[in-house]
């Protein structure tokens, strides 16, 4: 009896996800397409990666056209950049469509010049793909007499992730997103051609469940992101873990205002009200014990003697990691301090949680400075750079150095340890003066 009940509940959930997914496609069409043009006049160019989102996107638009008894004019195209098995599965999934598989492997290799062990070059990879898209589509779109939509499977969760990264790293995250027009559901590319994001109101959880319900199975494209995390992977596996909930996207600071800007209050409320609670299942890109490894690595780098000498720099009444955690979890206002709050890694009485260890691995032992006002935060990260040689950039490429050390066996050579201790002691007096 219990087994039957479980199957029934799962079946009901899938029906609910399908209903919601298609309702959100309808919301996109109703608000961003129909007021602008007749769907009969659109030629759709579906850019598919082989992932769940683009698979769900094509199916959702097809069902919308079927439901409205309109013929869908489209081409599905995939740019094979890494030679993985994704191209074969795409041929199977889109057998009844006008499908093109474009070999972009040579161009990708020449442009990116990726070497094994580097951070996954997702941004550069996307740029190559976009340029090839334009070459393929521009010629035909100018002469087909249609309104051309290049559709990509970017969803609400992508936008929320981008906004949260900016919330942590920038003073005005919402303004930065709006200025770049990132997340806009439909935007003009050239003459009669537009970039469309039909999943603008769809949560990743909903896209994942919908894709699985219609037969999708994940296949690797062969890209480096399978082992070496991109910035997005890092953000999702660290920062966003402080925010994970059944409807986490709508708890990210600025998301509701962002949706209202591109649509209106009613549309935003509909998107939130329709949403199915749940958290997407994803493959972890950071190794399981990456955080523990990073903590030990940095403790070795700081050294016992330096630890004792540097304690006078810190305010042991304040916990720097706790400040960072409150900023992420509770949207705590940035706080101003005169002295650096004590990081957990230097507090012998403090147990470091698994999530804090991951943050130490990604932003360094002084990661909690993200909760300080900009002037002090900059000083603290500068101190970390002088002390440990960690230069944080907007790609978070410093994480890849630790990942490579992890895969390399995690051994910091005695010579490297000695170099770190000498450099750290030499810079300590300079750090004291600069703070």
N, C-alpha and C positions, 0 to 999 in steps of 0.2 A: 504493500500500500504506500509506504514511504517513497519507494522508487518512482511509482506512478506520479505521486504528488510533485516530486522534484522535476520530472520531465515536463509536467503540465506547467509548473511555474516558469521553467526555462522557455517553453514555447510561448507563453503569454508575454514574457519579457521581450523575446525577439519580435513578436508582433507589435509590441509597444514601440520598440526601437525603430522598426520599419515605418510605422505610422509617423513617428516624430521626425525621422530623417527626411521623409518625403514632404512633410509639412514645412520643414525648414528650407528645402529646395524651392517649394512653392513661395515661401516668404521672400527668398532672394529674387525669384522671377517677378513676383507681384510688385516688389518695391523698387527693384533696380533695373528691370528689363522692360516690362510691359509699358510703363509710362514713357519710356524712351524710344522703343521701336516695336514693330510687329515681329513676334517670334518666327513667323513664316519667312521673314527677310534675313534671318541670321544663318550664317554658315559657321558651324562650330569646329574649332580645331582643338581636339582634346590632347593635351600633353600628358602622357602617362609614364610613370616611373617604374611601374611594376609593383608599387606599394598599394596598401589597402585604400588610401585616401583617393587616389586617382581612379582606382577601380570602382569604388563606391560612387564617385562623382559622375562618371560616364553613365552608369546604370541609373542613377537618380534623375539625370537630365532626360535620358531616354524614356523613363517612366512618366515624367512630366509631359513630354510631347505625346506619348501614347494616350495618356489620360485626357488630353485636350484634343485628341484626334488630329494632330498636326504631324506632317512628315518631318523627321529630323534630318537635316542636311549636315553631314559631318565627315571629318577625317580624324582618325585616331592615329597619333604618331608617337613613337618612342625613340629616343636617342640613346643608343647603346654606347656607353662611355667606358665601361670597365670589363666587358666580356664575360659577365656572369650569366647564370641561367635565366635571369628575368625575361630576356627577349623571347625565349621559347615559351614561357608561361603566358606572356602577353599575346602571342599568336593564338594560343588556345582560348584565352578569355575573350578576345575580340574577333573571333572567327567570322562573325556575320557583318563586321564593319569594314569600311574602307580603311585599311590599316597600312601604315608605313613604318618600317623599322629602318632607322638611319644609323649607319655606322659612324660613330664619332670618337672611336677609340684613339686613332692616330692624332687627331686634333687635340683631344684631351691630354694625351701624353706630352705632346709638344708644347702645349700652352702651360700646363701646370707643372710639368717636370717633377712629378711626385716621386719621392724616394721612400722606401719602406721605413717605417718608424716615425715619420712626420705626422703632425696632426692631420686628421681627416680634412681635406681641402674643400669643404662643402660650398663655401661662398664662391671660390674660383670655379668649381665644377658647375655650379648653377649659372655662372656668367657664360661659360662655354656653351651650355645648353640653351641659354636665352639667345645668344648670338646665332646659333644654328637654327633655332626656331625662326628668327627673323629672316634668315636667308631662305629658308624653305617656304615660309608663308608669304613674305612680302611680295614676291613675284606674282603669285597666284591671286592674292587678295586684291591686288590693284585692278585685276581684269575680270573678276568673277561676278561683278554687279551686285554683290551681297554686302551686308554688314557682317564683318568677320569678328568672331569672339575667340581669342586664344584662352582656353579654360585650363586653369591649374588647380590642383587639389589642396589649396591652402585653406585651413579651417580656423575656427574661432580659437582653438587651443594654441595654434601657432602664433596668432596675434597676441593672446594673453601672455604667452611665454616671452615674446619680444618686449612687451610692455613691462613685464616684471624685471627683466634684465636691465632695462633702462631705469626702472625705479631704484634699483640697487646702485647703479653706476653713475647716474646723471642727476642733476638737480631738478630738471623739469622733464620728467619722462613722457608725460602726455603731450606736451608741446613738441618734443622731439619726434614723436610718432606722427603727429598730425602734420608737422612741417614737411616730413619726408613722404607724406601721403601713403605710408605703409598701412596695409590692411583695408584700403579702399576696395569695396566690392567690385566696382567696374571703373576702369580708367583708360583714357585714350592713349594709344601708342602712335598711330599715324593715320592720316586721312580716314578711311572707313574701317579701321581695325582697332579693337579694344582688348585689354586684358580683363578677364572675368574670373571671379572666384566664387563659384556656386556654393561652396561650403562655408561661406562667411559666417553663418549662424550655427553651423554644425560643430558640436564638441567632438574631439578626437575619439572619445569613448563611443559615441553614437556611430561615427564613421566605421570604427573597427568592428563593432557588433553587427552593423548592417552588412558590411563586406563579407564577414564570416557567414552570415545567414544566407547569402546568395552564392556561396561556394568558394570564396577567396581563401587561398593558402599562401602564407608568406614565402617569398623566394628572394635570395640575396642577389643584388646586382653585381656583386664582386668588388664593391668599392672599399676603400680603406676604413670607412666608418664602422665596418663590422668589428674592428679591433681597436682602432684609435679614435677616441671620441671627438666630435666636433664641438664648437662652443655651445650649440643648442643642446646637445646631449649632456654636456657638463651642467648647464643651467637646470635642465630637467631633473638630473640625478642628485643635485645638491640644493640650490636655492629653493626650487619648487617643492622639495620634500617637506619644507616647513609649512607649506600651504596646501598640501594634498587634502582634498575632501571630496565628497560625492559630487559637488558642483563647484569645483575649485576655481574655474575660470571667472565666475562672477564675484569672487572674493578678492581678486587682484585689484589693487588700487588703480582707479582710472578706467577700468574696463567699461563700466556702464556709461560713463561720460563719452568714451571713445565711440561706442555703438550709437549713442544718441547723435553724435556729430555727423556720422555718415548716413544715418537713417533718421529716426525720431524716437521720442519716448515710448510711443505705442509699439513700434517695431521691436525696440530693445526689450520691452516688457514681455512681448510675445515670445521672443527668443528664449528668455529666461524661464518663463512659465512652461513652455513646451519641453524644456530639457529633461532628459532621462538621467537620474542620478547614477553615478558609477565612475570608476577610475580605470582608464585604459591599461591594458597589460602590455609592457614593453620590455624588450631585451636590454639588459644593463650593459653599458659600454665601459664604465669604470670597473676594474676588477673588484671582486667581492670584498677583499681585505685591503683595498687601496688606501683607505683612511688610516688603518692601523700602521701600514707600511710608512705612510707619510709622516705620522707622528713620530715614529722611531727615527726616521731619516732626519727630521729637523732637530730632534733632541740630540742626535749625534753631532749635527752641525753646530748647534749652540754650545755644547760642551758644558761640563760641570763648573769649571772655573769661571767661564763667562757668565753662566747662570747666576752665580753668587755675586759677581761684580756688577751685573746689570740690574739687580733687584731694586736698587735705589732709584732707578728711573721710573718705577711704576707705583701706582696707587693701588695697594692691595685691598682697599675697601671697596673697589669697583671691579666687576668681572667683565672684561672686554668681550668675551664670547657671548655672555648673557645679553650684552647691549646689542650685538649683531643679531642674535636670535629674536629679540623683541622687535627689532626693526623689520625683520622678515615676517614674523608670525603675527604680530599685533599692530603693525603699521605705526610703531612708536615714533614720535617725532625725533629728529636728529638731536643729540645732546652735545653740549659744549663742556669741555673739561680742560683743566690746566696741565694735568699730568696724565700719562697714558694709563688707563685701567689695566690691571694685571691680566695677561692672556692665560687661558686655562693650561696651556702647555708648560708654563713656568710656575704654575701653582701646584706644589707637591701634595696639597690636601684635596685637590679637585679631581674628580673622575671625569674623563672626557667621553662624551656620548659618541655613538657611532656616526651620527650626523655631523656633529662638531668635528670629528676626525676627518670626514670627507671635505668639510669646508677648509680645514687646515691644509689638506692636500691640494685644493683648487685655488685658494687665495692666499695661502700661507698662514703661519701661526698668529698673525695679527689681523685675520680676516674680519673680526668683530668691529674694526674701524669703519665699516660700511654704515654703522649706526651713529657715527660722530659727525659733527658739522664739517663742511667741506675743508676748511682751513686745517683743522686738527686731523681730519682723516688723511689729508695729503701728507702731513708731517709724519704720521704713524706709518704710512705705507713707504715713505721715503726712508724712514728708520729701518723698516724691514728689508728694503732693497740694499741698504748699506751693510746691514748685519748678515743677511743670508743670500744676497745676490738675486732676489726674486723681483723681476720687473713685470708688473701686471699690465697686460695690454688688452685691447678690446676684443681680441680673439681668444683670450685665455690660453694662449699657446704655452704659457709656463707650465700648465698641467701636463702637457705632453712630455716635458723633461722628466717629471716624476713617473709618469706611466712607463717611459722607456727604461728608467732605472729599475722599476718594478719587474718588467719583462726580462731585463738583463740579469735577473737573479737577486736584485736588491742589495748588491754589495757596494758599499762606498769604500773605495780604496783607502788605505792608511795615508797615502800621500795626499789624497783629496781631503781627508779629515784634517790633516795637519795644515793644509792650505786654508781651509775654512776657519780654523781656530786662530791662525796668525792674522788673517784678514779681519776677522771679527774683533779681535783685541785691538788691532790698529785703528779700526773705525769707531770703537766704542767712545773714545774721548771726543771725537768729532761729533758723534751723535748726541752726546750729552750737551755740547755747546749749541747745536742746532735746534734742540728742543727747548 
